């Protein structure tokens, strides 16, 4: 089984859909939304997911997600589904990029082009720092430039009392893409190397200036 995650990634906007859905009580009567780790039984096919709250969801029918290109792998996603008793019926599954941070000193060219910041929070299982934001995009004439996002670690400080401060900075390369309208998305930063006693300092460049958020871990 493979876990799929990228440090610096091309921004894509895709989702899975399940057609011909009808519960008899209205399509969205029991709809829920959860960040999940989604397992692919085959390329483009998701058979189960585990939410950040630890709930295991067997998807019936299976969800299709063209962006999940490798079978028997785990992908991060935002799942909309109907939960009826023990049955989980998927409505849509959007890809959530996983940003594994790199040391700033190891990055040749640093890009911090502005984004529209919306929110940031620790997942309930404390395995991820989730970020909600929007990028500016638009139609290109005769070009196919791709924006990229990532996460940098500027420094980790060890304090006299044994606690630590880790300074993360959001990376974004507009790469010449026009800025006509906003497109909303989420990203997750894995915190497997962060331990109890750390304080996470997140910095994001926005169109309104630098936004700093702190999280006690």
N, C-alpha and C positions, 0 to 999 in steps of 0.2 A: 504494500500500500504506500502511496506517495502523498506527501503534503505539498500543495502547490502554493508558492509565495514568491513575490518579486520585490527587489529592493528599489528598482527604478523601472517604471512600467509605462507603456503606451495607454493613454486614456481611451477606453472603449465604453460604449453605452449599449448594452444588450440585455435581454431578459428572456426567460422562458415563459411560455404560456400553455395552458391546457384548455382546449376547445370543447364545445358541447357539454358544458358543465351545468348541472341543475340539481339542487337539493330538494326542490319542492317548497322551500321556505324563502326563496330569494337567494340569488347567487352569493351575496355577501353577508348573509344573516349571521354566520358564525366566524367571520373573518378575523384572523390574528396576523400580526407581523412580528417576526423574530429574526435577530442575527443568528446565523447558524454556521456550523461546519457541515458541509453537504458532501455525501459520498456518491461517487459515480460507479454504477455497475458496468457501464460501458461508456465509450466516448459520447458526450452529449446527453447522457441519461443519468438522472439522479434518483436513487432508490430509497435513501433514508438521509436524515439530517439530525444533528444534535444541537439544541438551542444553547444559548449562553447560560440559561437557567438549569441546564442539565437534563432537559426533557428529550427523550429519543422519539423521533417521528418517523414512522414507516409510511412512505408516501404512496398513496393509492388513488389514481394511477401514478406511475413514475412521472417525474417532471423532466422536461427536455430543456437543455441549456446548451446552445451551440458553443458558447465560450468555454465550457468545460470539456476540453479536447482530449483528455487522457482518462482511460478507464481505471477502475480500482484506485482512485485518488480522492483526496480531500480538498475541497475548495471552500473559501469563505464566501458567504452570500447573505442577502436579505430576503427572507422567505415570507411571502403572503400566502396564507392557507386557511382553509375552513377546518376547524376542529370539531368533530361530531363524535362524542363518546371516545372510542379508541381509534377512530379513523381520521387520518390527516389527508385532506385533498388539496393539492397545491393549486394556487391561482397564478402566482408569478414568482420567479426567482431571479434576482438581480445580482450580478457579480459585484463583490466588494474587494477591491485590491488590498493585498496584504503588503505593508511597507516595512521591510526589515531594515532597521537603521544601519547606516555605515558611518564610520568615522569621517568627519569633515576633512581631516588631513589626507585621507585616501582618495578623495574625489578631485579629479583634475579641474573640472569647470563647475562652479556652483551657480545654480539658478534659483532665485527666490522671487520670481514674478508674482504679482498679487493675485489673490483669489478672494471670493466672498465667503467669509467665515460664518458658520451658523452655530455649531455646537461641538463640544468635545467632552467625553465622559469615559470612565472605566467600565468595562463590561461587568456584569453581575458575578461572573466567575473569576474576575480579575486577571484574565489571560490576555486581554486586549485593551489598548487605548483606542477608542473609536472617535473618528472625526467626521463631522458633517459639514460640507462646504459646496460652493458652486464655482465653476470656472466660466469664463467668458469665451464664447466660441461663435462661429459663423461660417457661412459658405465661402469657399475659396475658389478663385477663378484660375484654372490651369495649374493648380498645385494640390498636393495632398500631404501637407504638413501635419504632424501629430504632436499634441502636447504630452508632456511627461510629468509625473509626480514622483516623489520619493521622500525619504526621511533621513536626516543627518543627525549625528551625535557630535555636538561641539566639544563637550568635555564631561567627565565624571569626577566629582569632587568627593573626597573622603573627609568627614568631619571628625573632630577630636572625640566626640561622644559615640563614634562608631556608625553613625548614620551616613547616608550618601545623598548627593544631589546629582541628578543626570539631566543634562541640558540637550533637548531635542529641537531640531529646527526643520520645518516643513519645506520641501523643495518643489518648485514648480517652474517648468520651462514653457512659456507661451509659444515659442518656436514659430513666430510669425503668423499664427492663426488669428483671423479677425475676431474682434470682441464686440459682436453685435447683440448677443443675448446670453443669459446665464443658463447653465445646465447643471442641475443638482446631482451630487453623488456623495458616497461615503467611502472611507478608507479605514483600515484597522492596522494598528501597530502591535505586533506580538511582544509580550512582556516576559517571555520565558527566562530572560537573563536578569530580570529585576527582582530583588528580594525585599522582604519586610524591612522597613526602616529607610527605604529610598523615598525621595521626593522627586517627582518627574516635573520638569519645567519645559513646557511646550511653547514654541514661538512660531507664529504664522504671519507672513506679510499679507496684508489685505489692502483693498482699495481705500480704506479709511485709516491706514497705518498699521503698525505692528501690534498684534494681539498676543498677550502672554497669558497662559493658563498653567496653574500648578495643581498637582495631584499627589496627595500623600498615599503611599502604597503600603 
